[in-house]
């Protein structure tokens, strides 16, 4: 029983966030989760099944959590999962692995922009201290559950990286 419901993963589970560069329709969200589940169904590390779960967050981000207390991941097992994510990018015509984008809340939706454009939005005042940004580099399911993924710009690494202050 390697795949389990995402909500059953312990807080200590390792987390990967694969944000799409655009909002996904409900049909695309369902198909993306189903494709991820099918592709990772036999996920293993040195022959031991990996215990994992996935779901879509905010209609745009595929999140995958792995309970490493049961089976520790290896470089090869991670590489296999990333190969599958690349296949999903092609199938769904969206980018899931581009780390050159910054994600923030624009009204009720998640918006992705290139880093230079985000810096421009900060300098223009479009992005302000209360703008919610997404910290796609958090590493545990617990961080996701407890609010470390979506947080105000002023409380994020983004404010240091993109600040206009000298």
Beta strands, then each sheet from edge to edge (+ up, - down):
strand 1: 14-19
strand 2: 44-45
strand 3: 48-49
strand 4: 52-57
strand 5: 61-66
strand 6: 101-106
strand 7: 109-114
strand 8: 132-134
strand 9: 150-152
sheet 1: 1+ 5- 4+
sheet 2: 2+ 3-
sheet 3: 6+ 7-
sheet 4: 8+ 9-
end
